[in-house]
Amino acid sequence: MFRQYHAGRWFSPGDNPLRVGPIAAGSIYRLPASLRCGAVERWIVEAFLNGVQTAARRDPATGRWEDRFISGRSDRAVIRRLSDGYRQEIPVRVLLACDAQQGVSAYPRLPDVRRFHAHWRAGASSHP
């Protein structure tokens, strides 16, 4: 399973320097088909989107507002319905609410930062 690194405000608690998110890509969720229908459909998390903040900055040369791309702001996910392959974007908070409602609170295992990430290894060796 792929992990959501540098998650926005949702990330696993504890010693987590890479801010791994609580939802792994490849997780399967049972979500309602619609608000009126009580049927439940299975969806799989395919990816997390980086955020685009609309009208975030005014260009001094043109005077127009510009959108800004904010990496690491993963507040939206792409999910795919397993029955027919239909894809949809949803907020990550919906998946977290689904976890809370279903009682699932197991976080993905965190990577061994000291072993697999050279910049953390170099920083750790410089400290006494």
MOPAC internal coordinates of N, CA, C and O (Angstrom, degrees):
PM7 1SCF
backbone

  N    0.0000 0     0.00 0     0.00 0    0    0    0
  C    1.4545 1     0.00 0     0.00 0    1    0    0
  C    1.5219 1   109.76 1     0.00 0    2    1    0
  O    1.2310 1   120.96 1   -39.54 1    3    2    1
  N    1.2948 1   115.76 1   140.46 1    3    2    1
  C    1.4559 1   121.12 1   175.63 1    5    3    2
  C    1.5153 1   109.09 1   -82.61 1    6    5    3
  O    1.2310 1   120.82 1   -27.82 1    7    6    5
  N    1.2978 1   116.04 1   152.18 1    7    6    5
  C    1.4545 1   120.95 1  -178.41 1    9    7    6
  C    1.5102 1   110.72 1  -110.22 1   10    9    7
  O    1.2310 1   121.42 1   -21.42 1   11   10    9
  N    1.3035 1   114.90 1   158.58 1   11   10    9
  C    1.4568 1   122.21 1   176.65 1   13   11   10
  C    1.5259 1   106.80 1   -96.81 1   14   13   11
  O    1.2310 1   120.25 1   -78.07 1   15   14   13
  N    1.3422 1   117.12 1   101.93 1   15   14   13
  C    1.4585 1   120.92 1  -179.41 1   17   15   14
  C    1.5181 1   110.54 1   -89.23 1   18   17   15
  O    1.2310 1   120.93 1   -27.22 1   19   18   17
  N    1.3113 1   115.83 1   152.78 1   19   18   17
  C    1.4646 1   124.22 1   179.38 1   21   19   18
  C    1.5224 1   110.91 1    51.82 1   22   21   19
  O    1.2310 1   121.31 1  -131.53 1   23   22   21
  N    1.3300 1   115.09 1    48.47 1   23   22   21
  C    1.4660 1   120.92 1   179.26 1   25   23   22
  C    1.5194 1   109.48 1   -63.67 1   26   25   23
  O    1.2310 1   120.51 1   -29.98 1   27   26   25
  N    1.3018 1   116.62 1   150.02 1   27   26   25
  C    1.4597 1   122.12 1  -178.63 1   29   27   26
  C    1.5075 1   112.08 1   -60.38 1   30   29   27
  O    1.2310 1   120.26 1    69.96 1   31   30   29
  N    1.2998 1   117.11 1  -110.04 1   31   30   29
  C    1.4621 1   118.75 1  -178.75 1   33   31   30
  C    1.5135 1   112.27 1   -89.37 1   34   33   31
  O    1.2310 1   119.90 1   168.69 1   35   34   33
  N    1.3357 1   117.79 1   -11.31 1   35   34   33
  C    1.4541 1   119.86 1   178.85 1   37   35   34
  C    1.5124 1   108.81 1  -102.53 1   38   37   35
  O    1.2310 1   120.07 1   -67.71 1   39   38   37
  N    1.2934 1   117.47 1   112.29 1   39   38   37
  C    1.4510 1   120.04 1   172.86 1   41   39   38
  C    1.5148 1   108.47 1  -151.39 1   42   41   39
  O    1.2310 1   121.20 1   -20.33 1   43   42   41
  N    1.3182 1   115.31 1   159.67 1   43   42   41
  C    1.4563 1   121.39 1  -176.41 1   45   43   42
  C    1.5193 1   110.64 1   -63.23 1   46   45   43
  O    1.2310 1   120.16 1   -40.14 1   47   46   45
  N    1.3164 1   117.29 1   139.86 1   47   46   45
  C    1.4660 1   119.76 1  -179.80 1   49   47   46
  C    1.5232 1   111.90 1   -74.79 1   50   49   47
  O    1.2310 1   121.10 1    -8.84 1   51   50   49
  N    1.3106 1   115.51 1   171.16 1   51   50   49
  C    1.4557 1   121.39 1   176.56 1   53   51   50
  C    1.5128 1   112.31 1    93.75 1   54   53   51
  O    1.2310 1   120.86 1    21.77 1   55   54   53
  N    1.3418 1   115.95 1  -158.23 1   55   54   53
  C    1.4583 1   122.10 1  -179.91 1   57   55   54
  C    1.5233 1   108.18 1   -74.57 1   58   57   55
  O    1.2310 1   120.45 1   -84.28 1   59   58   57
  N    1.3144 1   116.75 1    95.72 1   59   58   57
  C    1.4556 1   121.79 1  -172.36 1   61   59   58
  C    1.5303 1   109.51 1  -140.63 1   62   61   59
  O    1.2310 1   119.42 1  -107.53 1   63   62   61
  N    1.3466 1   118.72 1    72.47 1   63   62   61
  C    1.4676 1   120.24 1  -175.23 1   65   63   62
  C    1.5254 1   113.84 1   -66.80 1   66   65   63
  O    1.2310 1   119.33 1   156.01 1   67   66   65
  N    1.3350 1   118.88 1   -23.99 1   67   66   65
  C    1.4617 1   121.24 1   179.30 1   69   67   66
  C    1.5268 1   112.19 1   -90.29 1   70   69   67
  O    1.2310 1   120.21 1  -178.99 1   71   70   69
  N    1.3171 1   117.21 1     1.01 1   71   70   69
  C    1.4658 1   123.62 1   179.34 1   73   71   70
  C    1.5260 1   111.67 1    51.46 1   74   73   71
  O    1.2310 1   120.95 1  -124.06 1   75   74   73
  N    1.3297 1   115.79 1    55.94 1   75   74   73
  C    1.4567 1   121.45 1   177.85 1   77   75   74
  C    1.5184 1   108.40 1   -68.88 1   78   77   75
  O    1.2310 1   120.59 1   -49.26 1   79   78   77
  N    1.3225 1   116.48 1   130.74 1   79   78   77
  C    1.4579 1   121.76 1  -178.37 1   81   79   78
  C    1.5170 1   112.63 1   -73.43 1   82   81   79
  O    1.2310 1   120.21 1   -18.01 1   83   82   81
  N    1.3262 1   117.21 1   161.99 1   83   82   81
  C    1.4612 1   121.67 1  -177.18 1   85   83   82
  C    1.5214 1   113.75 1   -77.56 1   86   85   83
  O    1.2310 1   119.52 1   171.46 1   87   86   85
  N    1.3292 1   118.52 1    -8.54 1   87   86   85
  C    1.4591 1   121.89 1  -177.72 1   89   87   86
  C    1.5233 1   107.99 1  -115.77 1   90   89   87
  O    1.2310 1   120.71 1   -52.14 1   91   90   89
  N    1.3193 1   116.24 1   127.86 1   91   90   89
  C    1.4670 1   120.35 1   177.29 1   93   91   90
  C    1.5199 1   109.47 1   -95.57 1   94   93   91
  O    1.2310 1   120.70 1   -37.52 1   95   94   93
  N    1.3318 1   116.28 1   142.48 1   95   94   93
  C    1.4643 1   119.51 1   172.98 1   97   95   94
  C    1.5204 1   107.04 1   -65.00 1   98   97   95
  O    1.2310 1   120.56 1   -47.13 1   99   98   97
  N    1.3148 1   116.53 1   132.87 1   99   98   97
  C    1.4557 1   121.66 1  -175.13 1  101   99   98
  C    1.5125 1   112.14 1   106.12 1  102  101   99
  O    1.2310 1   120.00 1   172.88 1  103  102  101
  N    1.3242 1   117.61 1    -7.12 1  103  102  101
  C    1.4618 1   121.05 1   176.34 1  105  103  102
  C    1.5191 1   109.35 1   -69.29 1  106  105  103
  O    1.2310 1   120.49 1   -37.30 1  107  106  105
  N    1.3168 1   116.67 1   142.70 1  107  106  105
  C    1.4593 1   121.92 1  -179.73 1  109  107  106
  C    1.5191 1   108.77 1  -107.68 1  110  109  107
  O    1.2310 1   121.14 1   -48.21 1  111  110  109
  N    1.3352 1   115.42 1   131.79 1  111  110  109
  C    1.4650 1   122.47 1  -178.54 1  113  111  110
  C    1.5144 1   109.74 1  -122.75 1  114  113  111
  O    1.2310 1   121.31 1   -30.65 1  115  114  113
  N    1.3255 1   115.10 1   149.35 1  115  114  113
  C    1.4614 1   121.66 1   171.54 1  117  115  114
  C    1.5196 1   106.99 1  -104.24 1  118  117  115
  O    1.2310 1   120.71 1   -69.51 1  119  118  117
  N    1.3365 1   116.25 1   110.49 1  119  118  117
  C    1.4555 1   122.26 1  -178.30 1  121  119  118
  C    1.5191 1   109.11 1  -117.83 1  122  121  119
  O    1.2310 1   120.17 1   -30.18 1  123  122  121
  N    1.3413 1   117.28 1   149.82 1  123  122  121
  C    1.4678 1   119.40 1   178.08 1  125  123  122
  C    1.5269 1   111.29 1   -64.26 1  126  125  123
  O    1.2310 1   121.33 1   -34.45 1  127  126  125
  N    1.3351 1   115.05 1   145.55 1  127  126  125
  C    1.4648 1   120.13 1  -179.64 1  129  127  126
  C    1.5185 1   111.24 1   -66.12 1  130  129  127
  O    1.2310 1   120.00 1   141.69 1  131  130  129
  N    1.3133 1   117.61 1   -38.31 1  131  130  129
  C    1.4616 1   122.24 1   176.74 1  133  131  130
  C    1.5224 1   108.15 1  -159.61 1  134  133  131
  O    1.2310 1   120.59 1    -6.51 1  135  134  133
  N    1.3134 1   116.48 1   173.49 1  135  134  133
  C    1.4632 1   119.84 1   179.81 1  137  135  134
  C    1.5203 1   111.49 1   -71.03 1  138  137  135
  O    1.2310 1   119.86 1   149.52 1  139  138  137
  N    1.3414 1   117.88 1   -30.48 1  139  138  137
  C    1.4635 1   121.42 1  -178.11 1  141  139  138
  C    1.5170 1   112.33 1   -85.10 1  142  141  139
  O    1.2310 1   120.10 1   153.73 1  143  142  141
  N    1.3008 1   117.41 1   -26.27 1  143  142  141
  C    1.4573 1   121.87 1  -175.27 1  145  143  142
  C    1.5287 1   109.71 1  -102.47 1  146  145  143
  O    1.2310 1   120.53 1   -42.91 1  147  146  145
  N    1.3087 1   116.60 1   137.09 1  147  146  145
  C    1.4588 1   120.23 1  -179.22 1  149  147  146
  C    1.5161 1   113.64 1   -87.54 1  150  149  147
  O    1.2310 1   120.04 1   179.89 1  151  150  149
  N    1.3365 1   117.53 1    -0.11 1  151  150  149
  C    1.4615 1   120.70 1  -178.96 1  153  151  150
  C    1.5272 1   110.47 1   -66.15 1  154  153  151
  O    1.2310 1   121.46 1   -34.07 1  155  154  153
  N    1.3171 1   114.81 1   145.93 1  155  154  153
  C    1.4643 1   120.59 1  -178.41 1  157  155  154
  C    1.5233 1   108.65 1  -112.70 1  158  157  155
  O    1.2310 1   120.77 1   -44.39 1  159  158  157
  N    1.3195 1   116.13 1   135.61 1  159  158  157
  C    1.4604 1   121.42 1   177.96 1  161  159  158
  C    1.5194 1   109.61 1  -120.23 1  162  161  159
  O    1.2310 1   121.15 1   -27.91 1  163  162  161
  N    1.3315 1   115.41 1   152.09 1  163  162  161
  C    1.4620 1   120.18 1  -179.67 1  165  163  162
  C    1.5203 1   109.91 1   -94.30 1  166  165  163
  O    1.2310 1   121.39 1   -46.02 1  167  166  165
  N    1.3453 1   114.95 1   133.98 1  167  166  165
  C    1.4645 1   123.27 1  -179.33 1  169  167  166
  C    1.5216 1   108.38 1  -128.00 1  170  169  167
  O    1.2310 1   120.37 1   -30.80 1  171  170  169
  N    1.3295 1   116.91 1   149.20 1  171  170  169
  C    1.4582 1   121.90 1   176.05 1  173  171  170
  C    1.5285 1   108.42 1  -117.63 1  174  173  171
  O    1.2310 1   120.76 1   -40.05 1  175  174  173
  N    1.3306 1   116.15 1   139.95 1  175  174  173
  C    1.4624 1   121.22 1   178.51 1  177  175  174
  C    1.5234 1   107.69 1   -79.83 1  178  177  175
  O    1.2310 1   120.77 1   -58.74 1  179  178  177
  N    1.3368 1   116.12 1   121.26 1  179  178  177
  C    1.4647 1   120.34 1  -178.68 1  181  179  178
  C    1.5166 1   113.40 1   -96.91 1  182  181  179
  O    1.2310 1   120.10 1   139.15 1  183  182  181
  N    1.3260 1   117.42 1   -40.85 1  183  182  181
  C    1.4638 1   119.73 1  -174.25 1  185  183  182
  C    1.5166 1   110.35 1  -160.75 1  186  185  183
  O    1.2310 1   121.64 1   -13.74 1  187  186  185
  N    1.3193 1   114.46 1   166.26 1  187  186  185
  C    1.4583 1   121.74 1   173.91 1  189  187  186
  C    1.5186 1   107.70 1  -117.63 1  190  189  187
  O    1.2310 1   120.69 1   -38.66 1  191  190  189
  N    1.3147 1   116.29 1   141.34 1  191  190  189
  C    1.4595 1   121.37 1  -177.13 1  193  191  190
  C    1.5144 1   110.54 1  -100.01 1  194  193  191
  O    1.2310 1   120.77 1   -38.98 1  195  194  193
  N    1.3120 1   116.14 1   141.02 1  195  194  193
  C    1.4566 1   119.91 1   169.18 1  197  195  194
  C    1.5125 1   107.48 1   -77.13 1  198  197  195
  O    1.2310 1   120.85 1   -25.06 1  199  198  197
  N    1.3095 1   115.98 1   154.94 1  199  198  197
  C    1.4531 1   119.61 1  -171.37 1  201  199  198
  C    1.5116 1   114.42 1   -89.40 1  202  201  199
  O    1.2310 1   121.19 1   -32.51 1  203  202  201
  N    1.2998 1   115.33 1   147.49 1  203  202  201
  C    1.4549 1   122.91 1   170.93 1  205  203  202
  C    1.5161 1   106.54 1  -115.49 1  206  205  203
  O    1.2310 1   120.83 1   -62.84 1  207  206  205
  N    1.3083 1   116.02 1   117.16 1  207  206  205
  C    1.4529 1   120.62 1   178.42 1  209  207  206
  C    1.5240 1   107.15 1   -92.68 1  210  209  207
  O    1.2310 1   120.88 1   -65.01 1  211  210  209
  N    1.3310 1   115.92 1   114.99 1  211  210  209
  C    1.4582 1   119.69 1  -175.44 1  213  211  210
  C    1.5173 1   110.59 1   -78.92 1  214  213  211
  O    1.2310 1   121.11 1   -35.99 1  215  214  213
  N    1.3123 1   115.49 1   144.01 1  215  214  213
  C    1.4706 1   123.76 1   179.28 1  217  215  214
  C    1.5247 1   111.31 1    49.86 1  218  217  215
  O    1.2310 1   120.67 1  -129.60 1  219  218  217
  N    1.3294 1   116.33 1    50.40 1  219  218  217
  C    1.4557 1   121.23 1  -175.09 1  221  219  218
  C    1.5242 1   112.90 1   -89.09 1  222  221  219
  O    1.2310 1   120.16 1   155.04 1  223  222  221
  N    1.3238 1   117.30 1   -24.96 1  223  222  221
  C    1.4626 1   119.91 1  -173.30 1  225  223  222
  C    1.5256 1   109.31 1  -145.29 1  226  225  223
  O    1.2310 1   121.37 1   -38.33 1  227  226  225
  N    1.2923 1   114.99 1   141.67 1  227  226  225
  C    1.4657 1   119.80 1   177.26 1  229  227  226
  C    1.5254 1   108.85 1   -98.04 1  230  229  227
  O    1.2310 1   120.50 1   -54.47 1  231  230  229
  N    1.3168 1   116.65 1   125.53 1  231  230  229
  C    1.4562 1   121.95 1   179.43 1  233  231  230
  C    1.5297 1   108.55 1   -74.79 1  234  233  231
  O    1.2310 1   119.82 1   -61.34 1  235  234  233
  N    1.3553 1   117.96 1   118.66 1  235  234  233
  C    1.4587 1   119.30 1  -176.94 1  237  235  234
  C    1.5309 1   113.60 1   -66.25 1  238  237  235
  O    1.2310 1   119.94 1   152.96 1  239  238  237
  N    1.3199 1   117.71 1   -27.04 1  239  238  237
  C    1.4670 1   120.24 1  -178.39 1  241  239  238
  C    1.5288 1   112.21 1   -74.41 1  242  241  239
  O    1.2310 1   120.49 1   137.42 1  243  242  241
  N    1.3312 1   116.66 1   -42.58 1  243  242  241
  C    1.4677 1   119.90 1  -176.11 1  245  243  242
  C    1.5201 1   113.13 1  -101.49 1  246  245  243
  O    1.2310 1   120.25 1   159.16 1  247  246  245
  N    1.3327 1   117.12 1   -20.84 1  247  246  245
  C    1.4576 1   120.56 1  -177.09 1  249  247  246
  C    1.5174 1   113.68 1    78.69 1  250  249  247
  O    1.2310 1   119.97 1  -171.11 1  251  250  249
  N    1.3274 1   117.66 1     8.89 1  251  250  249
  C    1.4642 1   121.63 1  -179.59 1  253  251  250
  C    1.5219 1   110.40 1   -98.02 1  254  253  251
  O    1.2310 1   121.33 1   -27.82 1  255  254  253
  N    1.3288 1   115.05 1   152.18 1  255  254  253
  C    1.4574 1   120.45 1   176.95 1  257  255  254
  C    1.5222 1   109.20 1   -80.47 1  258  257  255
  O    1.2310 1   120.75 1   -38.94 1  259  258  257
  N    1.3422 1   116.17 1   141.06 1  259  258  257
  C    1.4582 1   121.81 1  -179.17 1  261  259  258
  C    1.5187 1   109.99 1  -119.80 1  262  261  259
  O    1.2310 1   121.38 1   -29.56 1  263  262  261
  N    1.3216 1   114.97 1   150.44 1  263  262  261
  C    1.4561 1   120.75 1   172.36 1  265  263  262
  C    1.5235 1   108.21 1   -83.58 1  266  265  263
  O    1.2310 1   120.72 1   -32.85 1  267  266  265
  N    1.3199 1   116.23 1   147.15 1  267  266  265
  C    1.4636 1   121.61 1   178.66 1  269  267  266
  C    1.5152 1   109.07 1  -118.80 1  270  269  267
  O    1.2310 1   121.05 1   -41.83 1  271  270  269
  N    1.3246 1   115.59 1   138.17 1  271  270  269
  C    1.4544 1   122.13 1   176.09 1  273  271  270
  C    1.5193 1   108.13 1   -89.61 1  274  273  271
  O    1.2310 1   120.17 1   -56.17 1  275  274  273
  N    1.3178 1   117.28 1   123.83 1  275  274  273
  C    1.4618 1   121.53 1  -177.81 1  277  275  274
  C    1.5236 1   107.84 1  -114.39 1  278  277  275
  O    1.2310 1   120.03 1   -73.67 1  279  278  277
  N    1.3261 1   117.55 1   106.33 1  279  278  277
  C    1.4575 1   119.71 1   178.93 1  281  279  278
  C    1.5182 1   109.33 1   -76.85 1  282  281  279
  O    1.2310 1   121.50 1   -31.16 1  283  282  281
  N    1.3221 1   114.74 1   148.84 1  283  282  281
  C    1.4571 1   120.02 1  -179.92 1  285  283  282
  C    1.5101 1   113.82 1    86.17 1  286  285  283
  O    1.2310 1   119.74 1   175.82 1  287  286  285
  N    1.3181 1   118.10 1    -4.18 1  287  286  285
  C    1.4621 1   120.23 1   178.45 1  289  287  286
  C    1.5189 1   107.33 1   -96.84 1  290  289  287
  O    1.2310 1   120.30 1   -96.46 1  291  290  289
  N    1.3103 1   117.02 1    83.54 1  291  290  289
  C    1.4604 1   122.26 1  -173.81 1  293  291  290
  C    1.5155 1   109.85 1   -97.57 1  294  293  291
  O    1.2310 1   120.24 1  -107.79 1  295  294  293
  N    1.3147 1   117.14 1    72.21 1  295  294  293
  C    1.4554 1   118.33 1  -179.22 1  297  295  294
  C    1.5199 1   112.11 1  -101.53 1  298  297  295
  O    1.2310 1   119.80 1  -174.93 1  299  298  297
  N    1.3269 1   117.99 1     5.07 1  299  298  297
  C    1.4588 1   121.68 1   176.90 1  301  299  298
  C    1.5241 1   108.91 1  -131.66 1  302  301  299
  O    1.2310 1   121.24 1   -34.43 1  303  302  301
  N    1.3300 1   115.23 1   145.57 1  303  302  301
  C    1.4604 1   121.42 1  -179.62 1  305  303  302
  C    1.5242 1   109.52 1  -126.39 1  306  305  303
  O    1.2310 1   120.93 1   -27.48 1  307  306  305
  N    1.3240 1   115.82 1   152.52 1  307  306  305
  C    1.4598 1   121.99 1   172.60 1  309  307  306
  C    1.5164 1   106.73 1  -101.51 1  310  309  307
  O    1.2310 1   120.95 1   -56.62 1  311  310  309
  N    1.3400 1   115.79 1   123.38 1  311  310  309
  C    1.4589 1   120.22 1   178.39 1  313  311  310
  C    1.5251 1   108.76 1  -118.48 1  314  313  311
  O    1.2310 1   120.91 1   -25.98 1  315  314  313
  N    1.3449 1   115.87 1   154.02 1  315  314  313
  C    1.4660 1   121.63 1  -179.72 1  317  315  314
  C    1.5191 1   108.99 1  -126.47 1  318  317  315
  O    1.2310 1   121.01 1   -49.69 1  319  318  317
  N    1.3423 1   115.68 1   130.31 1  319  318  317
  C    1.4614 1   120.70 1   177.88 1  321  319  318
  C    1.5184 1   107.93 1   -72.86 1  322  321  319
  O    1.2310 1   120.21 1   -49.47 1  323  322  321
  N    1.3276 1   117.20 1   130.53 1  323  322  321
  C    1.4578 1   121.27 1  -175.24 1  325  323  322
  C    1.5232 1   112.43 1   -73.20 1  326  325  323
  O    1.2310 1   119.66 1   155.41 1  327  326  325
  N    1.3241 1   118.25 1   -24.59 1  327  326  325
  C    1.4634 1   120.17 1  -176.72 1  329  327  326
  C    1.5275 1   113.01 1   -72.16 1  330  329  327
  O    1.2310 1   119.84 1   141.61 1  331  330  329
  N    1.3327 1   117.91 1   -38.39 1  331  330  329
  C    1.4629 1   119.19 1  -176.11 1  333  331  330
  C    1.5290 1   114.45 1  -134.93 1  334  333  331
  O    1.2310 1   119.09 1   179.49 1  335  334  333
  N    1.3156 1   119.34 1    -0.51 1  335  334  333
  C    1.4588 1   122.10 1   176.98 1  337  335  334
  C    1.5154 1   115.13 1    83.06 1  338  337  335
  O    1.2310 1   119.74 1  -171.45 1  339  338  337
  N    1.3184 1   118.09 1     8.55 1  339  338  337
  C    1.4698 1   121.61 1   179.13 1  341  339  338
  C    1.5240 1   109.63 1   -65.15 1  342  341  339
  O    1.2310 1   120.34 1   -48.25 1  343  342  341
  N    1.3472 1   116.96 1   131.75 1  343  342  341
  C    1.4683 1   121.76 1  -179.84 1  345  343  342
  C    1.5149 1   110.29 1  -104.17 1  346  345  343
  O    1.2310 1   121.47 1   -31.62 1  347  346  345
  N    1.3414 1   114.79 1   148.38 1  347  346  345
  C    1.4582 1   120.53 1  -179.17 1  349  347  346
  C    1.5267 1   108.86 1  -152.16 1  350  349  347
  O    1.2310 1   120.67 1   -31.76 1  351  350  349
  N    1.3388 1   116.33 1   148.24 1  351  350  349
  C    1.4657 1   121.91 1   173.23 1  353  351  350
  C    1.5163 1   108.43 1   -95.55 1  354  353  351
  O    1.2310 1   120.84 1   -43.82 1  355  354  353
  N    1.3307 1   116.01 1   136.18 1  355  354  353
  C    1.4608 1   120.09 1   175.30 1  357  355  354
  C    1.5248 1   108.93 1  -139.60 1  358  357  355
  O    1.2310 1   120.07 1   -21.06 1  359  358  357
  N    1.3330 1   117.46 1   158.94 1  359  358  357
  C    1.4680 1   119.75 1   175.12 1  361  359  358
  C    1.5309 1   110.90 1   -70.09 1  362  361  359
  O    1.2310 1   120.67 1   -33.74 1  363  362  361
  N    1.3163 1   116.32 1   146.26 1  363  362  361
  C    1.4637 1   121.09 1   178.25 1  365  363  362
  C    1.5272 1   110.39 1   -62.91 1  366  365  363
  O    1.2310 1   120.11 1   150.18 1  367  366  365
  N    1.3352 1   117.40 1   -29.82 1  367  366  365
  C    1.4673 1   120.22 1  -179.38 1  369  367  366
  C    1.5269 1   111.91 1   -61.29 1  370  369  367
  O    1.2310 1   119.66 1   152.22 1  371  370  369
  N    1.3452 1   118.26 1   -27.78 1  371  370  369
  C    1.4656 1   121.20 1   176.70 1  373  371  370
  C    1.5260 1   109.63 1   -66.53 1  374  373  371
  O    1.2310 1   120.46 1   137.57 1  375  374  373
  N    1.3333 1   116.73 1   -42.43 1  375  374  373
  C    1.4629 1   120.19 1   178.35 1  377  375  374
  C    1.5250 1   111.17 1   -67.26 1  378  377  375
  O    1.2310 1   120.30 1   141.90 1  379  378  377
  N    1.3331 1   117.03 1   -38.10 1  379  378  377
  C    1.4661 1   120.02 1   177.38 1  381  379  378
  C    1.5228 1   110.76 1   -66.25 1  382  381  379
  O    1.2310 1   120.05 1   141.26 1  383  382  381
  N    1.3266 1   117.52 1   -38.74 1  383  382  381
  C    1.4673 1   120.87 1   177.17 1  385  383  382
  C    1.5221 1   110.46 1   -65.84 1  386  385  383
  O    1.2310 1   120.42 1   143.19 1  387  386  385
  N    1.3221 1   116.81 1   -36.81 1  387  386  385
  C    1.4617 1   121.24 1   176.90 1  389  387  386
  C    1.5245 1   110.38 1   -64.79 1  390  389  387
  O    1.2310 1   120.41 1   138.29 1  391  390  389
  N    1.3406 1   116.82 1   -41.71 1  391  390  389
  C    1.4677 1   120.71 1   175.47 1  393  391  390
  C    1.5187 1   111.12 1   -60.02 1  394  393  391
  O    1.2310 1   120.30 1   135.03 1  395  394  393
  N    1.3269 1   117.02 1   -44.97 1  395  394  393
  C    1.4625 1   121.27 1  -178.60 1  397  395  394
  C    1.5254 1   110.90 1   -65.76 1  398  397  395
  O    1.2310 1   120.33 1   141.47 1  399  398  397
  N    1.3186 1   116.98 1   -38.53 1  399  398  397
  C    1.4590 1   121.10 1  -178.64 1  401  399  398
  C    1.5277 1   110.98 1   -70.80 1  402  401  399
  O    1.2310 1   120.12 1   142.58 1  403  402  401
  N    1.3179 1   117.37 1   -37.42 1  403  402  401
  C    1.4562 1   121.22 1  -178.17 1  405  403  402
  C    1.5219 1   112.65 1   -86.97 1  406  405  403
  O    1.2310 1   120.32 1   173.30 1  407  406  405
  N    1.3252 1   116.99 1    -6.70 1  407  406  405
  C    1.4582 1   120.41 1   177.28 1  409  407  406
  C    1.5176 1   113.96 1    81.32 1  410  409  407
  O    1.2310 1   119.26 1  -166.01 1  411  410  409
  N    1.3112 1   119.01 1    13.99 1  411  410  409
  C    1.4624 1   122.57 1   179.07 1  413  411  410
  C    1.5178 1   107.97 1   -89.91 1  414  413  411
  O    1.2310 1   120.10 1   -59.92 1  415  414  413
  N    1.3255 1   117.42 1   120.08 1  415  414  413
  C    1.4597 1   119.34 1  -179.54 1  417  415  414
  C    1.5263 1   112.45 1  -134.90 1  418  417  415
  O    1.2310 1   120.19 1  -159.94 1  419  418  417
  N    1.3242 1   117.24 1    20.06 1  419  418  417
  C    1.4640 1   120.06 1   179.68 1  421  419  418
  C    1.5259 1   109.37 1   -81.45 1  422  421  419
  O    1.2310 1   120.70 1   -58.04 1  423  422  421
  N    1.3159 1   116.26 1   121.96 1  423  422  421
  C    1.4555 1   121.15 1   178.86 1  425  423  422
  C    1.5258 1   109.25 1   -85.32 1  426  425  423
  O    1.2310 1   119.86 1   -26.19 1  427  426  425
  N    1.3333 1   117.86 1   153.81 1  427  426  425
  C    1.4626 1   119.10 1   173.24 1  429  427  426
  C    1.5295 1   109.99 1   -63.17 1  430  429  427
  O    1.2310 1   120.60 1   -30.03 1  431  430  429
  N    1.3147 1   116.45 1   149.97 1  431  430  429
  C    1.4644 1   119.22 1   177.49 1  433  431  430
  C    1.5091 1   109.51 1   -63.11 1  434  433  431
  O    1.2310 1   121.02 1   -37.69 1  435  434  433
  N    1.3099 1   115.66 1   142.31 1  435  434  433
  C    1.4640 1   120.84 1  -178.85 1  437  435  434
  C    1.5252 1   110.11 1   -84.73 1  438  437  435
  O    1.2310 1   119.76 1   -34.21 1  439  438  437
  N    1.3324 1   118.06 1   145.79 1  439  438  437
  C    1.4624 1   120.50 1   179.65 1  441  439  438
  C    1.5211 1   111.15 1   -71.52 1  442  441  439
  O    1.2310 1   121.14 1   -24.57 1  443  442  441
  N    1.3296 1   115.42 1   155.43 1  443  442  441
  C    1.4580 1   121.43 1   175.85 1  445  443  442
  C    1.5311 1   107.63 1   -80.35 1  446  445  443
  O    1.2310 1   120.89 1   -82.33 1  447  446  445
  N    1.3298 1   115.90 1    97.67 1  447  446  445
  C    1.4623 1   121.56 1  -173.55 1  449  447  446
  C    1.5185 1   111.23 1   -63.13 1  450  449  447
  O    1.2310 1   119.97 1   138.27 1  451  450  449
  N    1.2964 1   117.67 1   -41.73 1  451  450  449
  C    1.4646 1   120.98 1  -176.23 1  453  451  450
  C    1.5366 1   111.67 1   -66.94 1  454  453  451
  O    1.2310 1   120.18 1   153.41 1  455  454  453
  N    1.3084 1   117.26 1   -26.59 1  455  454  453
  C    1.4569 1   120.53 1  -177.10 1  457  455  454
  C    1.5352 1   112.93 1   -88.82 1  458  457  455
  O    1.2310 1   120.03 1   141.19 1  459  458  457
  N    1.3302 1   117.55 1   -38.81 1  459  458  457
  C    1.4615 1   120.00 1  -169.82 1  461  459  458
  C    1.5219 1   115.53 1  -106.58 1  462  461  459
  O    1.2310 1   119.07 1   169.88 1  463  462  461
  N    1.3107 1   119.37 1   -10.12 1  463  462  461
  C    1.4591 1   120.74 1  -177.26 1  465  463  462
  C    1.5234 1   109.59 1  -119.82 1  466  465  463
  O    1.2310 1   120.79 1   -70.34 1  467  466  465
  N    1.3317 1   116.09 1   109.66 1  467  466  465
  C    1.4629 1   122.25 1  -172.38 1  469  467  466
  C    1.5235 1   112.79 1   -62.54 1  470  469  467
  O    1.2310 1   119.49 1   142.31 1  471  470  469
  N    1.3297 1   118.58 1   -37.69 1  471  470  469
  C    1.4665 1   118.88 1  -177.68 1  473  471  470
  C    1.5247 1   111.25 1   -68.53 1  474  473  471
  O    1.2310 1   119.65 1   150.21 1  475  474  473
  N    1.3221 1   118.27 1   -29.79 1  475  474  473
  C    1.4682 1   119.57 1   174.99 1  477  475  474
  C    1.5274 1   110.14 1   -74.18 1  478  477  475
  O    1.2310 1   121.30 1   143.59 1  479  478  477
  N    1.3413 1   115.13 1   -36.41 1  479  478  477
  C    1.4560 1   119.60 1  -179.97 1  481  479  478
  C    1.5166 1   110.10 1   -65.02 1  482  481  479
  O    1.2310 1   120.01 1   138.64 1  483  482  481
  N    1.3341 1   117.58 1   -41.36 1  483  482  481
  C    1.4657 1   121.64 1   179.65 1  485  483  482
  C    1.5228 1   110.62 1   -66.44 1  486  485  483
  O    1.2310 1   120.04 1   140.92 1  487  486  485
  N    1.3298 1   117.53 1   -39.08 1  487  486  485
  C    1.4674 1   121.28 1   178.99 1  489  487  486
  C    1.5146 1   111.83 1   -68.83 1  490  489  487
  O    1.2310 1   120.35 1   144.94 1  491  490  489
  N    1.3338 1   116.93 1   -35.06 1  491  490  489
  C    1.4576 1   120.59 1  -179.42 1  493  491  490
  C    1.5292 1   111.38 1   -72.00 1  494  493  491
  O    1.2310 1   120.14 1   147.07 1  495  494  493
  N    1.3543 1   117.34 1   -32.93 1  495  494  493
  C    1.4651 1   119.73 1  -178.33 1  497  495  494
  C    1.5270 1   111.84 1   -75.53 1  498  497  495
  O    1.2310 1   119.91 1   158.27 1  499  498  497
  N    1.3322 1   117.77 1   -21.73 1  499  498  497
  C    1.4613 1   119.54 1  -179.13 1  501  499  498
  C    1.5275 1   112.21 1   -80.16 1  502  501  499
  O    1.2310 1   120.42 1   162.98 1  503  502  501
  N    1.3396 1   116.79 1   -17.02 1  503  502  501
  C    1.4662 1   119.88 1   178.21 1  505  503  502
  C    1.5206 1   109.96 1   -86.09 1  506  505  503
  O    1.2310 1   119.70 1   -35.45 1  507  506  505
  N    1.3363 1   118.17 1   144.55 1  507  506  505
  C    1.4672 1   119.82 1  -178.64 1  509  507  506
  C    1.4962 1   112.28 1   -71.57 1  510  509  507
  O    1.2310 1   120.10 1   180.00 1  511  510  509

